[in-house]
Amino acid sequence: MKKILFRHESFLAFAIILFSIIITLINPSFFTLENFFDLLKSFSLTGTFAIGMLFVLISGGIDLSFTAIATVSGYTIAVLLLNMGDRLNILLIFLIAGVIGVLLGILNGAIIDMFKIPSMITTIATSNIFYGLLTVITKGKWLYGFPTWFGDFAQIRIITLRTAEGWPYGLSIITLIWIVLLLAAWFILKFTVLGRSIYAMGSNPVSAQRAGFNLRRLHLFVYGFMGLMAGFGSVIQALLVQTVAPNSLVGKEMDVIAAVVLGGASLTGGTGTVLGALLGVTLLGILGNGMTLMHVPSLWYKVIIGVVILVSVSFTAYRRKQSIRKRVITE
């Protein structure tokens, strides 16, 4: 019991409860079932990106190109929807976006592994290349007016309730997709050799290689998986806003990294859980929603993101240092 109480996830859960109480006391409309379902739906995009980022951070890398990958994937499916929408379906849209994301992600992994360039430098470079080429080709044009079935899919609810005024709300199909992705990621990290090998590579690449893990394949998988989540995220973004723009996801990188690091993942690799990432996304989402309900200027949200990253990294580094110190004393 004591071990559970002092886990990083427990502190996050406590913080979520505390902030929820404070926000509700200021604005009671926060603590409603309608707002809860809306929050879950709004978390879906950041949450999907966070799943991919979790894998990358655990492996000891970082990816700053996923928003560019998502934008390329999203623009591609938007063009397809506008030109041959009636011949497509939602599964095919997710498949096309996912394949594009995986290919661009694998490109990142291949460059990082072959040339031993730090992942941050590589993904900053590829991000500029992807964004630059897309902007040149599209001339920054926004796309909208997608087929009716695409908009109708976004309105599907697994659970449907009604407000006092009769407006429908409930668990969105978009939220359900995110939950399925979370469960798949949890299964991979918790119960497969692949998951254990990603942790091993992030903790100590040399030891992982000596233990027989193929680091090249792991790099390709991790960045390909990040690309897959970026591709899926691009579809979720299009479903949420029903429009696609070349610059719509610019700046989203820090929100995602902050959420995953807040959830306990280390920038030095080897640590992190799906539950922690979920709680990190939830806490940041609640803070953003709470600030809106409390009429706090949105510019302060960026300040909070910066503070969150700084505090989380410092806390994780401190805990790691304490763990090493205890191990040395024990030995």
C-alpha positions in Angstrom: 0.0 0.0 0.0 2.8 2.4 0.9 4.5 1.6 -2.4 1.4 2.5 -4.3 0.9 5.8 -2.4 4.4 7.0 -3.1 4.4 6.2 -6.8 4.6 9.0 -9.3 1.2 8.2 -10.7 -0.3 8.5 -7.2 1.0 12.1 -6.8 -0.4 13.0 -10.3 -3.8 11.5 -9.4 -3.8 13.5 -6.1 -2.9 16.7 -8.1 -5.8 16.1 -10.6 -8.3 15.7 -7.7 -7.0 18.8 -5.9 -7.1 21.0 -9.1 -10.5 19.7 -10.0 -11.9 20.6 -6.5 -10.3 24.1 -6.7 -11.7 24.7 -10.2 -15.1 23.4 -9.3 -15.3 25.7 -6.2 -14.6 28.7 -8.6 -16.8 27.5 -11.4 -19.3 24.7 -10.6 -19.9 24.0 -14.3 -16.5 22.3 -14.4 -17.7 19.3 -12.3 -20.4 18.1 -14.7 -20.8 14.9 -16.7 -21.1 17.0 -19.9 -17.8 18.8 -19.3 -16.2 15.4 -18.4 -17.1 13.9 -21.8 -16.1 17.1 -23.6 -12.7 16.9 -21.8 -12.1 13.3 -22.8 -12.8 14.2 -26.4 -10.5 17.2 -26.3 -7.7 15.1 -24.8 -7.8 12.7 -27.7 -5.4 14.5 -30.0 -2.8 15.3 -27.4 -3.3 11.8 -25.8 -2.7 10.0 -29.1 0.5 11.9 -29.8 1.5 11.3 -26.2 1.3 7.5 -26.7 3.9 7.7 -29.5 6.1 10.2 -27.6 6.1 7.9 -24.5 7.7 5.1 -26.6 10.3 7.4 -28.0 11.2 8.9 -24.6 11.4 5.4 -23.0 13.8 4.4 -25.8 16.1 7.3 -24.9 15.2 9.5 -27.8 12.9 12.4 -28.6 10.9 13.3 -31.6 10.1 16.9 -32.5 8.8 16.1 -36.0 5.6 14.3 -35.2 3.4 17.4 -35.7 5.0 17.8 -39.2 4.3 14.2 -39.9 0.7 14.5 -38.7 0.3 17.6 -40.9 1.6 15.8 -44.0 -0.7 12.8 -43.2 -3.7 15.0 -42.5 -3.3 17.1 -45.7 -3.0 14.0 -47.8 -6.2 12.4 -46.4 -7.9 15.8 -46.7 -7.1 15.9 -50.5 -8.3 12.4 -50.9 -11.5 13.1 -49.0 -12.2 16.1 -51.3 -11.4 14.3 -54.5 -12.7 10.7 -53.9 -14.6 11.0 -50.6 -17.5 8.8 -51.5 -15.2 5.9 -52.4 -13.5 6.0 -49.0 -14.4 5.0 -45.5 -13.1 5.8 -42.1 -11.0 2.6 -41.8 -9.3 3.3 -45.1 -8.6 6.9 -44.0 -6.9 5.8 -40.8 -4.9 3.2 -42.8 -3.6 5.7 -45.3 -2.7 8.3 -42.7 -1.1 5.5 -40.6 1.0 4.2 -43.4 2.3 7.7 -44.3 3.1 8.4 -40.7 4.9 5.1 -40.3 7.0 5.7 -43.4 8.1 9.2 -42.3 8.7 7.9 -38.8 10.9 5.1 -40.0 12.9 7.6 -42.1 13.6 9.4 -38.8 14.6 6.2 -37.1 16.9 5.1 -40.1 18.7 8.5 -40.1 19.2 8.4 -36.3 20.5 4.8 -36.3 22.7 5.0 -39.5 24.4 8.3 -38.9 24.3 8.3 -35.1 22.9 11.9 -35.1 21.1 12.9 -31.9 17.4 12.4 -32.2 16.6 16.0 -31.3 18.8 17.4 -34.2 17.5 14.8 -36.7 13.8 15.4 -35.9 14.2 19.2 -35.9 15.7 18.9 -39.4 13.1 16.5 -40.8 10.3 18.6 -39.2 11.5 21.7 -41.2 11.8 19.6 -44.3 8.3 18.1 -44.0 6.7 21.5 -43.1 8.7 23.3 -45.8 7.9 20.9 -48.6 4.2 20.8 -47.6 4.0 24.6 -47.5 5.6 25.0 -50.9 3.4 22.4 -52.5 0.1 23.6 -50.9 0.9 27.3 -50.7 -0.6 27.3 -47.2 -4.1 26.6 -48.5 -6.7 25.4 -45.9 -8.9 22.5 -46.8 -12.5 22.0 -45.7 -15.9 20.9 -47.0 -15.3 17.2 -46.4 -18.0 14.5 -47.3 -21.0 14.4 -45.0 -20.2 10.9 -43.8 -16.9 12.1 -42.4 -18.6 14.8 -40.3 -21.3 12.3 -39.2 -18.7 9.9 -38.0 -17.2 12.5 -35.7 -20.7 13.0 -34.1 -21.1 9.3 -33.2 -21.5 8.7 -29.4 -21.2 5.3 -27.7 -23.2 6.6 -24.7 -25.7 9.4 -25.4 -27.3 11.5 -22.7 -29.1 14.9 -22.8 -28.7 18.2 -21.0 -31.6 19.8 -19.2 -32.1 21.8 -22.4 -32.3 18.7 -24.5 -28.8 18.9 -26.2 -27.2 15.5 -26.7 -23.8 14.7 -25.3 -21.9 11.5 -24.3 -18.8 9.3 -24.9 -17.5 10.2 -28.4 -16.3 7.6 -30.9 -13.1 9.7 -31.0 -12.5 9.2 -27.3 -13.1 5.4 -27.8 -10.4 5.3 -30.5 -8.0 7.0 -28.1 -8.8 4.5 -25.3 -8.2 1.6 -27.7 -4.8 3.0 -28.6 -3.9 3.5 -25.0 -4.8 -0.2 -24.2 -2.7 -1.4 -27.2 0.3 0.6 -26.0 -0.1 -0.6 -22.4 -0.2 -4.2 -23.6 3.0 -3.8 -25.8 5.0 -2.2 -23.0 3.7 -4.4 -20.2 3.4 -7.9 -21.7 5.7 -8.2 -24.7 9.4 -8.8 -25.2 9.4 -5.8 -27.6 8.2 -3.5 -24.7 10.9 -4.8 -22.4 13.5 -4.3 -25.1 12.5 -0.7 -25.5 13.0 -0.1 -21.8 16.3 -1.9 -21.9 17.6 0.3 -24.8 16.5 3.4 -23.0 18.2 2.4 -19.7 21.5 1.3 -21.2 21.9 0.8 -25.0 25.3 -0.9 -24.7 23.9 -3.5 -22.2 20.8 -3.9 -24.3 22.9 -4.7 -27.4 25.0 -7.1 -25.4 21.9 -8.9 -24.2 21.0 -9.5 -27.9 18.5 -6.8 -28.6 18.7 -5.4 -32.2 18.9 -1.6 -31.6 18.4 -0.8 -35.3 15.1 -2.6 -35.4 14.1 -1.0 -32.1 14.9 2.5 -33.5 12.9 1.8 -36.6 10.0 0.5 -34.6 9.9 3.3 -32.0 10.0 6.1 -34.5 7.7 4.2 -36.9 5.3 3.8 -34.0 5.5 7.6 -33.2 4.7 8.2 -36.9 1.8 5.8 -36.7 0.3 7.8 -33.7 1.0 11.0 -35.6 -0.9 9.7 -38.6 -3.8 8.6 -36.5 -3.7 11.9 -34.7 -4.0 13.7 -38.0 -7.3 11.9 -38.6 -8.5 12.7 -35.1 -7.6 16.4 -35.6 -9.6 16.5 -38.9 -12.6 14.8 -37.2 -12.5 17.3 -34.4 -12.3 20.5 -36.4 -13.4 19.4 -39.9 -10.7 21.3 -41.5 -7.0 20.9 -42.3 -4.3 23.6 -42.4 -0.5 23.3 -43.0 0.2 25.2 -39.7 -2.6 24.0 -37.4 -0.4 21.8 -35.2 2.6 24.1 -34.9 3.6 24.4 -31.3 1.8 21.3 -30.1 5.2 19.5 -29.5 5.8 21.1 -26.1 2.3 20.3 -24.8 2.8 16.6 -25.7 6.3 16.4 -24.3 5.2 18.2 -21.1 2.3 15.8 -20.6 4.5 12.7 -21.0 7.4 14.0 -18.9 4.8 15.1 -16.2 3.6 11.5 -16.3 7.0 10.3 -15.2 8.8 9.6 -18.4 12.5 10.6 -18.3 14.2 12.6 -21.0 17.2 10.3 -20.5 15.2 7.2 -21.2 14.3 4.0 -19.5 11.3 5.1 -17.6 7.6 5.9 -18.2 4.2 4.2 -18.2 1.0 4.5 -20.2 -0.9 5.3 -17.0 1.5 8.1 -16.2 1.2 9.5 -19.7 -2.6 9.3 -19.4 -2.5 11.2 -16.1 -0.1 13.8 -17.4 -2.4 14.5 -20.4 -5.4 14.7 -18.0 -3.7 17.1 -15.6 -2.6 19.5 -18.4 -6.0 19.2 -20.0 -7.8 20.0 -16.7 -5.5 23.0 -16.1 -6.2 24.4 -19.6 -9.9 23.8 -19.3 -9.9 25.3 -15.8 -8.1 28.4 -16.9 -10.7 28.9 -19.6 -13.5 28.5 -17.1 -11.8 30.9 -14.6 -11.2 33.5 -17.4 -7.4 33.3 -17.1 -5.7 34.7 -20.3 -4.6 31.8 -22.6 -1.0 33.2 -22.7 -0.5 32.0 -19.1 -1.0 28.4 -20.3 2.4 28.5 -22.1 4.0 29.7 -18.8 2.5 26.8 -17.0 3.7 24.4 -19.7 7.3 25.7 -19.2 7.1 25.4 -15.4 5.6 21.9 -15.7 8.5 20.7 -17.9 11.1 22.2 -15.6 9.6 20.9 -12.4 8.9 17.4 -13.8 12.4 17.0 -15.2 13.9 18.2 -11.9 11.7 15.9 -9.9 12.5 12.9 -12.1 16.2 13.6 -12.0 16.1 13.9 -8.2 14.2 10.6 -7.8 16.7 8.8 -10.1 19.6 10.2 -8.1 18.0 9.0 -4.9 17.4 5.6 -6.4 21.0 5.3 -7.4 22.2 6.4 -4.0 20.1 3.8 -2.3 21.4 1.1 -4.6 25.0 2.1 -3.9 24.4 2.0 -0.1 22.7 -1.4 -0.3 25.6 -2.8 -2.3 
